C-alpha cells in the first residue's frame, strides 16, 4: 500500500532509493516557478480536482514517508478526492518506478556512474497533466529555460486559477478549455511567437474535444506508436514528443536526443571541447537501453 490517512493527513510511503531532498533540489532550479512554492524543506502546491482546487503542503517524515497536509479549508471531504490527491503526488514524484535495474547498469557505466552516485535518490519529477506537459514542451522550443519560465508564468497568471492562503496566491495551470477559447492575439500579448500561439491553441482544442488524451497515448503501449501519434500534431517534433513521453507518460526509454541540455551535460562529463554528435550519443546510450529517460534526467542534473 502506497498511502494511508492519519488524522487529517495523508501519509505516502516512499521507496528506499528515494531522496526527497534531491527531488526538492530539482524543483528549486528556477526562482521563477509559479506552480509550487518550496520553503523550509517543504513544497506547497495547488491541485485541481474537477471544479475544486485544494492546496497541499508536502514534507518528509523521519521514517522517509511523505506527510501531506491540506492548508486552509481546502481538505476534500470525499475519500475519492483524497485518493486523487495521493495518486497525483505518487505520480509527480515517480514513486512507483523500481529504480534498482537503472542503478545497477549506471554504476558500471563511465558516463552515468558519477551522476547516480552524486544524485542518488533523484526521480523523474513528472508533469502528470498531459496538457501542461505539452504546453511546457512547446514553450521551451528554441529558447532558453529562463525565458520559458517567464512565458509559463505569464500564461498561468493570465489564464489559470488560484487559491489564496496567508496572503499568497497559489496557481493551477489553465485547462485545455481555457486556452482553446482564446485567439492568437490573446496569446501573442504574452510575447510568445505566433507559431507557438497556434500550437498551444491547436493542442488545447484536440484535448478539449477528446481527440487526444493521456489514456489514448498510454493505450498504444509502445513508445514508437505514442511518439508517432504525438509528432502527427502540428508543432510537436521528436524533441517535444519525447519530453512529454518522459515527463508525463513515464516511458523509461523516451529519449530527447536532440536536447541541448543533454549535449551540454555530456560535454561536461566527458571533458570534451565540443558537444557530442548524434551518432556519438547513440553509441554512449547503448548501455542505457530501456532507461534513456532516466539517464537523460540524471545527466541534466549537472546543469543546475
Secondary structure as UniProt FT lines:
FT   STRAND          3..6
FT   TURN            7..8
FT   STRAND          9..12
FT   TURN            16..17
FT   HELIX           20..27
FT   TURN            28..29
FT   TURN            31..32
FT   STRAND          37..39
FT   TURN            40..41
FT   STRAND          42..49
FT   TURN            50..51
FT   STRAND          52..60
FT   TURN            62..63
FT   STRAND          66..70
FT   TURN            72..73
FT   HELIX           79..92
FT   TURN            93..96
FT   HELIX           100..106
FT   TURN            107..108
FT   TURN            110..112
FT   HELIX           113..118
FT   TURN            119..121
FT   HELIX           130..139
FT   TURN            140..142
FT   HELIX           145..159
FT   STRAND          161..165
FT   TURN            166..167
FT   STRAND          168..172
FT   HELIX           176..180
FT   HELIX           184..188
FT   TURN            189..191
FT   HELIX           194..208
FT   TURN            209..210
FT   HELIX           214..218
FT   TURN            219..220
FT   HELIX           223..231
FT   TURN            234..235
FT   HELIX           238..247
FT   TURN            252..253
FT   TURN            257..258
FT   HELIX           260..270
FT   HELIX           278..285
FT   HELIX           286..288
FT   TURN            289..290
FT   HELIX           292..300
FT   HELIX           301..303
//
